[in-house]
């Protein structure tokens, strides 16, 4: 895929994410903290989970872009591992449940509406980083993963993984809203 086309796609997805999160500001705290059961997440817990990942990936991406001496290339080619990780995050018809790492699990955390603001600020940061990424190699810049320092993804794959992960959990937010309406 052309690097510029990938960045344009990711920018558009991030703008849609931002719009979806922005709408959550209209909800009251009861709605934002409602859970279907004691082991499921609330809307705020979904967003806090995303914030915890953003706290890891956004500074990592920012640092690697800032310190890169690479030049942008016309073509981006997904790495095998990066492609697998990015695709595994995409929402599917029959949801593939995944175990969350303990340090990224906000279950029963005491959260308030500030979680939404933090999430929105992270989306703004992500938009800036995507624009900055136009001047570096999406292939050669490597991003450490939260799984292990030893596992690194191409910058283009890391962006796709992160954004697909956000989309996955915003679909979860939609399911929470539907479940709440049916109760």
N, C-alpha and C positions, 0 to 999 in steps of 0.2 A: 504494500500500500504506500502511496506517496505520503511522506512525512507531514506535509502541510494538510493533506486531507484528513489524516488521523487527528492532528491537533484541532482542526475545525470541528470534527465529529465530537471529540472529547469536550471542547468548549461548549458546544450546543447541549450535550448531555448535562454538563455542570450547570448551565443556565437553567435547564429544566428542573434539576435537583434543587437549585436555589429557590425557584418559584414554588416548588412543592413544600419545602421547609418553611418558607416565608408564610404560607397559608396556615401553618400550625400555630403561629403567634395569636391567632384569633380564638384558639381553644382555651377553655378554663382548666385550672389545675386538676380538677376531678377527671376530666376527659384525658388529659395528658398522662395521668398516673394510673388510669384504669387498667386492670389485668383480667384476662379471661380466667386464669387460675394462678395459684401461688408460684408455679415454676415458669410461667410465661412472662415475657417482658411487656412493659408498658411502652407507650410512644416515647416518653422521655428516656427510658432505658435503651431503646433502639438508637436514639440519637446520641446518647452518652457513649454507647459502644462505638459508634462512628467517630465521635470526638477522641476517644482513646486511641483509635487507629490513626486518626489525623495527627494527634500529638507525636506519634512515632514517625509517620511517613513524610509529613510536610516539611519538617526541619531537615530530614535526610535528603529529600529531593532538592530543597532550596540550596543546601550546602554543596551538593554534587553539581548542580547547574552553575552556581556561582564560581566554583573552583575548576570548572572544566576548561580545557584548552582545545576541545574538539570543535569541529565545524559541522553545521547542519548538513545532512545528506538529503538527496532527492527522495530516496526510497527507504522505508522502514520495513524490516523483516522481523516478524515475531520470533523470539527464541522458543525452543521446545517447552522448557519449563514455564516460562512466562506466559505462553499461550495457554498452557494447561491451567495454570493458576487463575488467569483472567477468565477463561471459559467456565471454570468450576464455580465462580462467584455469580455467574448469570442466573437470574431466577428461571426456574423451569416449571412446567405444568404441575408435575408432582414434585413438590419441594424436597430437595435433598438436604436433610438436616445435617448441620455440622456442629461439632463440639467447639465451644468457644474457649480460648485460653483463659485461665483464671484471672490474669491481670487485665483482661479486656472484657470481663463479664460484670456488668453493672447491676445484676439482679439484686433487688431490695436496697439499692443505694438511695440515700435521701436526696432527691433531685428537685429542682424547680425550673421555672421557665428560662433561666439564664442558660440552660443547656441548649435551647434553640438558638440564642444569640451566638453562642460559641460555635455551633454547627454552621450558622450562616457566615460567620467570620472565616471559618475554615474553607468554605466554598469560595469566598472572595480571594483568599490566599491561593487556592487551587487554580482559579482563573488566571491570576497573575503568573503563577509558575508555568502554566501551559503556554502562556504568551512568551515568557522568557525562554522556554524550551525550543522555540523556533530558531534560536541562534546556536544550539549545540546538537550533538549527535544523539538521536533517540536510540541508536544502536550501540554506541560505544560507552556512553555514560551508564554506569552500573549502580543500582540502588540495593542496599542491604535490606533484607526482609525482616519482619518481626519474628519469624520462625527461628532463624539462625543467622549469625553474622556471616557464616560460610555460604549461605544461599543468597545470590544476588540476581537481580532481574535487570534487563535492559530498561532504560528510562521509559521508552514507549510502552513496554509491557507493564511496568510498575504503575503508570498512569491508568492503563486499561484495567488492571487488577483493582486499584483503589476506587475507581469510578464504578466499576461493576459491583463492588462490595457495597457501595453507598446505594446504588439502585436496588440491590437485593434487599437491604434493610428498609428502604422506603416502600417497597412492595409489602414488607412485613407490617409497616405502619398502616398501609391501606387495609390489610387483613384484620388488624386490631380494630380499626374503625368499623369495618363490616361486622365483626363479631360483637362489638359493643351495641350496634344498632339492632342486632337480632336478639339481644338479651332483654 
